Amino acid sequence: MPQEQLSAFVAGTAKEFDVPGLAVGILMDGQEVYASHGVTSLAHPLPVDEHTLFHLASVTKTFTATALMRLAAEGRVELDAPVRRYVPELKLADEAAAERITVLNLLNHTAGLDWNLIEDGQGDGSLAAFVARMADLPVIAEPGARASYSQAGYNLLGRVIEKVTGLSFENAVTELVLEPAGLPDTVFDLDDVVLRRFATGHNRDENGALKAARPWKGFRPGTRGNNPGGGAVSSVADLLRWARFQLGDGGGVLPAEALHRMREQTVELRSSTLGDGFGICWFLREVDGVRTIGHGGSGNGQFAELLIVPERNFAVVALSNAGPEGYPCNQSVLRWALEHYLGVAERDPEPLPYDEARAREVAGRYEIDAMNLDIATDGDRLTLAVGIKPEIRAASDTEMPPDYAAAAMGFLPGDGDEYIITEGGLKGQRGFFSRDANGAVTGVDLAGRLFGRTSLPS
């Protein structure tokens, strides 16, 4: 693939989605190629390149999980052991769950924990303080019963790392995986970020104009409690090195079989854009007959995607700095790269025609700890809107990302409970509705998270 063709595509895609800055990297058969377009910030523009730092958000989880795998390989952690072996002070809303949750349950999101705790401004912002508040986090399923993506679960894993190593999470992960993998520009502290060129996130105001996103990471500055699940900052160049590490033999850091175990399915995912299942942290997805592993992240006006195709020795990274368009922008990059470099084509399934009776059956409000999801009938279509709870937004003394406005969705062929979103910033996202023993709709999965139904349409 000529460099010029990749560069032209990246420039056109950034313009199409109105993203100020987009950085892309491709790894194929050991060769790296980069293309970037745009600027780090609309207010203080500098050119984006492969060394520009972006907030990775949930891609951070891949570092946290690999650090746990190294500790397991060294015999310092047992994946099937109860988390309380390492964090005995852990208390949850369900005592039985607190006793049973294992390290592996946290790694593959089967602990039954809700998404996350919202920073309340109390405490010192440490992981210890975060864990001390976990009794306030809803337990939404029996441990091991199903997958539901949990930021809180990975933050708890960060505390496991601290307790086992005697180091801060950030120092431990740096020593365990970042330095051995050769990632000099993957950092956590904003003091380290400002020493390098970095991208500013952008969100749209009520008039649709892009403005700088604050706070930079999307959570209160100085709060370390979310670092294991989403606090890393990195560049396209470092992420391609990370992909090389994941495709290699462990480099003496951990055995090759430990890396390969992370790619093996541990739990199935149903009708999810994220993938067909979880390995250990990685989303596993088959695209046009080819197996991929990957992880994405969404911060405050910044979006990150890392996708690896082990059998083809291939990886693609996309980092962008505008919300909500950054998500579909990055997805467009991944699809184009798979098709043009590997001949692998991904197509969204077509939804069924609108069915009013089925639409009314699922309409209503669904919630997790931080967000409301509203499904409504609107003329001859079904729509989905999701946003931060108003009371949380009102109580915050920092800016928060904007909500996702109502966008059309449609049911997919099959049992009638699977859907796809067909427009807006969440276009292409798939999920499903869950039911109780009597057939009543009780929840909806979006982006791997279970939102429980709390009310019917008024």
C-alpha positions, 0 to 999 in steps of 0.5 A, spaced: 500 500 500 503 506 497 504 511 503 500 516 499 494 512 498 494 511 506 495 519 507 490 521 502 485 516 506 486 519 513 486 526 510 479 525 507 476 521 513 478 527 518 475 532 514 469 527 513 468 527 520 470 534 522 475 531 526 481 536 528 486 531 529 487 524 526 493 519 527 494 512 524 499 507 524 499 500 520 504 494 522 504 489 517 509 483 516 514 487 521 513 494 517 510 500 520 507 506 516 504 512 519 499 517 516 496 523 520 492 529 519 490 536 522 492 539 529 493 537 536 488 543 538 484 548 535 486 554 539 493 552 539 494 548 533 500 544 532 501 538 527 499 531 529 504 526 528 505 519 530 509 521 536 503 526 539 500 523 545 492 522 546 488 519 552 487 512 551 482 511 556 480 504 556 485 501 551 489 502 558 486 496 560 490 492 556 497 494 560 493 493 566 491 486 564 498 484 561 501 486 568 497 481 571 499 476 567 506 477 568 505 477 576 501 470 574 507 467 570 511 469 576 507 466 581 505 472 585 498 472 583 493 466 581 488 468 576 482 463 579 484 466 586 478 470 590 480 478 589 480 478 597 486 474 597 490 480 595 485 486 597 482 483 604 479 490 605 474 489 599 467 490 601 461 490 596 453 491 596 453 483 596 457 480 601 457 473 597 459 476 591 465 480 594 467 473 597 467 469 590 469 474 585 476 472 582 482 475 579 479 472 572 472 475 573 475 482 573 480 481 567 474 478 563 468 482 566 464 477 569 465 479 576 457 482 576 460 489 577 456 495 575 460 500 570 464 505 575 463 509 581 463 517 580 468 521 583 465 524 589 470 529 590 472 526 597 478 522 599 485 523 596 483 520 589 487 514 590 486 507 588 485 505 596 480 510 596 476 508 590 476 501 593 474 503 600 467 506 596 466 500 592 460 498 597 456 503 593 457 500 587 451 496 584 452 488 583 448 487 577 449 479 576 452 473 580 460 472 579 461 468 573 454 468 570 455 473 564 459 479 561 458 486 563 464 491 562 466 494 568 471 500 569 470 499 576 473 492 576 479 494 572 480 499 577 480 494 583 485 490 579 490 496 579 489 495 587 491 488 586 497 490 583 499 495 588 498 490 594 502 485 590 508 489 588 508 494 594 508 500 588 504 505 586 499 502 580 503 507 575 510 505 577 508 497 577 505 497 570 511 501 568 516 496 571 512 490 569 510 492 562 511 499 559 519 499 560 520 492 558 516 493 552 519 499 550 514 504 550 517 511 553 511 515 551 506 511 555 505 515 561 499 517 566 501 523 570 499 530 566 506 532 568 509 527 564 504 529 558 506 536 558 513 535 556 511 532 550 506 534 544 499 532 546 492 532 543 487 536 546 480 533 546 474 537 543 466 536 544 461 540 540 457 546 544 449 547 543 451 550 536 455 544 534 461 548 534 467 544 537 470 547 543 476 544 548 474 539 552 475 539 560 478 536 564 483 533 559 482 526 561 475 526 563 476 525 570 478 530 576 485 532 575 489 528 580 484 522 581 488 516 580 483 511 582 481 511 574 488 510 572 488 502 571 481 502 567 482 508 563 488 513 565 494 511 560 496 516 555 500 514 549 502 515 541 501 511 535 508 509 535 508 506 542 501 503 540 504 499 534 510 497 539 505 495 544 502 491 538 509 488 536 510 486 543 503 482 543 504 479 537 511 476 539 514 471 544 513 475 550 520 478 550 523 475 556 517 479 560 512 473 560 512 467 557 509 466 550 503 462 552 501 467 557 500 472 551 497 467 547 492 465 553 490 472 553 487 471 546 483 465 548 476 466 549 474 466 556 466 468 555 462 469 550 459 476 548 452 476 544 450 481 539 456 486 541 460 491 536 465 490 541 466 482 539 464 475 539 467 474 546 472 476 551 479 473 552 483 476 558 481 483 557 482 483 549 475 483 545 475 477 540 472 478 534 471 475 527 471 479 521 470 476 514 473 469 517 479 472 520 480 472 527 482 479 531 483 482 538 483 489 540 480 494 544 478 501 544 477 507 548 473 513 549 475 519 553 473 526 554 473 528 546 478 523 545 478 516 542 482 510 541 482 504 537 487 498 537 486 492 533 491 486 532 490 480 527 495 475 530 494 470 524 496 476 519 502 479 523 498 485 522 495 491 527 492 498 526 491 504 531 487 510 530 487 516 535 482 522 534 481 528 538 473 530 537 467 527 540 462 524 538 465 523 531 471 520 533 468 514 534 465 513 527 472 516 524 476 511 528 472 505 526 472 507 519 479 507 519 479 500 522 475 497 516 478 501 511 485 498 513 482 491 514 480 491 507 485 495 503 491 491 507 488 484 508 482 484 503 478 483 509 471 486 509 466 488 514 459 490 513 454 492 518 447 487 518 441 490 515 435 492 520 428 489 519 423 494 517 420 498 523 415 494 527 411 498 532 409 493 537 416 490 538 418 497 539 413 499 544 415 493 548 422 495 549 421 503 549 423 506 556 428 508 561 434 503 562 440 505 567 447 504 570 450 508 575 452 514 571 448 514 565 441 514 563 439 510 556 432 512 553 429 508 548 423 511 545 418 510 539 418 516 534 413 516 528 415 510 524 422 509 528 425 507 534 430 511 537 436 510 543 439 516 547 444 515 552 447 521 557 450 522 563 445 522 569 442 530 570 444 530 577 451 527 576 452 533 571 449 538 576 453 536 582 460 536 578 464 542 578 468 540 572 465 539 565 463 533 562 462 530 555 456 531 552 450 526 551 448 522 545 442 525 542 436 520 540 438 516 534 435 511 530 436 504 531 433 497 528 431 490 530 436 485 527 433 478 524 433 472 529 430 472 535 427 479 535 432 481 541 438 484 538 439 491 535 443 496 531 444 503 531 443 506 524 445 513 525 449 518 529 455 518 534 454 511 536 452 508 529 454 501 528 453 499 535 450 493 536 446 490 542 441 486 545 435 486 550 435 481 556 428 478 559 426 475 565 423 468 566 416 471 564 419 474 557 418 481 560 424 486 557 429 487 563 435 490 560 439 492 554 446 491 553 450 497 549 457 497 548 458 491 553 454 494 559 448 492 561 443 497 563 437 495 567 430 497 565 427 502 570 421 505 567 416 504 562 414 510 557 410 515 560 
